[in-house]
Amino acid sequence: MNARILSVCLLALGAANAGAQSPSDEIAKYRAMLADGNPAELVEAQGEALWSSKRGPNNVSLEQCDFGKGPGVLKGAYAELPRYFKDVDAVLDFESRLVHCMVTQQGFSRSDVVRQPYSAQGERATDLEALTAYAVAESRGYKINVPQQHAKEKAAYARGQKAFYYRGGPFDFSCASCHGADGKRIRLQDLPNLQNPAQAQKAFATWPAYRVSQGAVRTMQWRMNDCFRQQRFPDLQYGSLTSIDLITFLGVMAKGGAMDAPALKR
């Protein structure tokens, strides 16, 4: 068993036996102990190197990619995504915009870029994971402010809201089945009520995150896909309209929170 997971289990067991604090309190202590040495920092460094490296058939860096703040500007950009981009006439989240730049500027084929967006447990982070970790770290402390000015931004929110409450699959689950009320949990994991602004802010602000149980940085696209997996829905296509719509809905619900990612998750 992974030593970190074993530590969490022992802490939770000790709390249950002593009756002093809840397992959630002990897990929070554990995260605090690791916070100064978050392994995501290594992935951020990997992403920083990729950001400025000349790569792809066009042998250019990503430093001219515009995430809504101007070419090459990452400070605060993640906190205002998803958003409408005039050059593609669509709402994009960070990861789908990143793929767009890798294809249009660096010359990579889309199929190659998205073939394996997520690393397997214990593997080196993929380029998409590393670049996302670096970019979100550049927005740490910035207020979440996903825009709702353009008609397509408003439409993305409306579709995302509908998807959040849509029930289906073999268990007749929706996103709201787990994230629509206070006090819900799976095993030792508290489930945020994403209808509650304070809880939505905390949840959105701490993704992407380093998952201790998997030894990897996981992105928001991964988070959406994993929720679909747990609902027993078909896989959510990387960068799909539904994934962007859901992230838009969650981002708008989290308005005003301060970004604090990459964070630590169980």
N, C-alpha and C positions, 0 to 999 in steps of 0.2 A: 504494500500500500504506500502511496505517495506520503512522504513524511509530513508535508504540510497538511494534507487531508487528515492524517492520523492525529495531528495536533489539534485540529478543529474538533474532531470527534471526542478526544479526551477532555478538551475544555468544556464542551457541551455536556458530556456525561458527568463531569465534576460538578457543574452548575446544577444539573438535575438532582444529583445525590445530595448536594449541600442545601438545595432549596434557596440559595442566596440570590441568584440572578437567573434570568431566562437564558436559554441557548442563544437567542438573538443578541443579548448583551455581551455574551462571551465571544461570539463571532465578531462583533463590532470591536472588541478589545484586540482580537487577533489581527484584524485588518489594520488597526492603528499601529500595532507593533511592526507590521511590514511596510507601512506607508512610506517610510524614509528610504526604503530600498525596493521600490516597486520594479519588478523585472521589466515592465513596459518601457522603462527608460532605455533599455538596450534596443528595443524595437524602434523607439523614437529615433535613436541615433542611426539605425539602419535606414529609416525613412528619410532622415535629413540628408544622408549621403546620396540616396537615390534621387531626391528632389533636384539637386544641383548637378547631377551627372548627365553628360551627353550620352543619350541612348537611342536605340531604335534605328530603323532604316534611315531616318532623317538626321541622326546624330545631333540631337538637340536636347536640352534639359527641359524641365517642366516650369522653369522660372518665368515663362510668359503666359502660363495658364491663369485665366481669370475666374476666380471663384465668387465674384460679385463685388470685390473691393478694388478691382483693378489688376492688371497683369502682375503676377508674382506676389501679390499681397495675401499673406495667410493670417496675419494678426486679426483675430476677431471674425474671420470668414466663416468658420465652422458654426459659430453661434447663430448665424443668420441663414442657415441652410436647413431644408430645401428652399429654393427660390426660383423665380422665373428668369430664364436666360433668353434674351432676344435672338442671339445667333442660332439657337436651335428651336426657338418658338415653343419652349416646353419648360416645365418645372423639373429641376434636377436636385437630388441630394448630393452630398459631397462625393460619395463614391461613384455615382453615375457621371458626375462632372469630371472626375479624375479619369475615368475610362475614356470619356470624350476627348480629353486633352492628350492622353497617351496615343489615341488613334489619329486624331487630326493633326497634332503637332509633331509627335515623335515618329509617327508612321507605323506603329504596331497595328496588327489586325485585331479587330474586336474579339474574334473567336479565340485568339491566343491569349489575350489579356484576361478574359473572364473564364477561361477553361478551368482553372483551379483558383478561385478567389480566396479560399480559406485553407489554412495549413492544417495538417493532421496533428493530433495530440503529440506534443513534444518535438515537432518539426520546426525548422527555421520559418519565421514569418514570411508569408508571400509578399510580393512587392506591393500589392494593394493594401494589405494589412499594415505594412511598415509605413507606407506613405500616409495612410489615414491616421495612424498613431502620431506621427510627427505633426500633421496638420492640426489635429484636435488639441494637441498640447500647446500649439501656438495660440489657441483661443482660451486657454485656461484663465479663469477670472472674468471673462467677458460675459455680459448678460445675454441670455437666450432671447432672440428677437426674430423669429421666423416670419418673414413678411407676408402680408395678406392684402396688398394693394392691387395687384394685377388680377384680372378675371380668372386667369388660369391657376393662380395661387389659391384663390377662393374655391375654385372647383376641385383642386387637389385636396384641400381640407375637407370639403363636403364628402368626397368619395372615401377619404381616409376614415372619417367619422362613421360612415355607413359600413365600411369593412370592419371597423373595430367592434361593432355590435352585431355583425352578421354571424348567425349560428349555422353550423353544418358539420359534416364529417360523421364518423360512426358514433361519436359521443355527444353530438349536437352541441359542440362547444363554440364559443366566440372568444375574442380577446377579452371581452368584458367578463367572461365567466371566471377568469382568474384575476383580472385587474379592474373590476367594477365595484368593489366594496372594500371597506376597511376590515382589517383583522384577518385576512386570508393568508394561508401559507401552504407551501409544499415541503413536507418533511421539516427541516430546520430553516427553510428559506421563507422569509416574509415576502409577500407579494404586494407591491405598491398599488394603491388605488389610483389609477391614472385619470380618474374623473376629478380627483382632489388636486387643485393646483400645486400645493406644497409638495405632495408626493410625486406628482408628475415632473415638477422641476428637479427634484432630487434624482429621479430615475433617468430623465433625459440627459441631465448634466454629467452623469457618471458613465456614459457610453460614448465611445468604445471603452473597453475595460480588459484588464488582464485577468483571465479566469485561472485561478490557482489550481482547480481540479483538472484542468486541461493543459496547463503549462503553455498558454498561448494568449495573445491579444485577439480579442473578438470584436468585430465592428458592428455597427448598427444594422447593416444589411444581414449579417450573420444572426443577430438577435431576432430580427423579424422572421427569418427563415426557420430558426429553431423553435419559435413560438408556433409556427405553422406545423412543424414536425410533431410537437407535443399535442397539438389538436388533431393529429392524424390527417391533416390536409395534404394535398400534393406539395412537392417542393416549391418554394417561392423563388421564381427565377431572379437571378442576381440583377439588380437595377431595373426590375419590372415596374410598370406603372403602379401596381398595387403596393409594392414595397415603398415607393416614393410617397404615395398618398398616405400610407400609415405613418411614415416618419414625419410628414407634414402635419398631420393631425396631432401627433404626440408633441411635436415641437411647438405648435401653437398653444397647446394646453400647458406647456411648461414655460411660457413667456415670463421673463423676469428673473428666472433662476440664473445662477452663475455657473458657467462651465467649470468642471473639475475632473476632466478626463485626460488621459486614460486613468481610470480608477482601478481598484481591486475588487474582484467578485469572488465568490466561493469557488 
